[in-house]
Amino acid sequence: QVQPVESGGGLVQPGGSLRLSCAVPGSVFIIYDMGWYRQAPGKQRELVAAITSGARTNYTGSVKGRFTISRDNAKKTLSLQMSSLKPEDTAVYYCNTAPFERYTWGQGTQVTVSS
């Protein structure tokens, strides 16, 4: 079964930037729409950014204009460039197919925005 591997999280001050990466080995990555999800403490996991197999993108309102999703089909990787980070962006970030998951959830990568 396919399990993505997320990386790139960390502690950043409000207003800062981070770039998350996700590797999806062993999958037919190119045919699926992909997304970045996040889960904050005590909240449900939510889809925050998605990219189609044809590279069209869509974002939830709270991150629009601040986050940029991209994909490299040859390398089977997904990226999320995050800027102007806010404390409310603090969460564990995961990648998976979108708009619903087909892969086993990975461990995710923790993003903490705090001064």
Phi, psi and omega in degrees: 000151184272133177226114179296156176237112182264150178204168174106356180287177178165190179262128181220149179283154175307137183091351182278184184228153173213154174236119178264148177231153179218127176254137181232074182290153172073018183239161172273063190305320192296335187270349186258144163290141184237160181209159170256130177245161173217153178225114176272158180305129178077006182237162177284155176292137181231148175276123183251336180208141180221153178220130181283171177298337177265011174075020170280142186243157177209145185225149171288154189302326185290343181244355183300132180088349181244329182250147176226122179262144177211164181218152174235101186293327180294321182268354183056049179232151179236141181231157175221110175270121183243130178227170182048046185295146181238157178305327181287355173277354179299124184181171166269129183255136182231154169243152179190178174292159183229153002275005174221157188280136171251337182266160168296137179294137175280189180284340183077174177226131186280130172243123178237123180249110185201148175266000000 
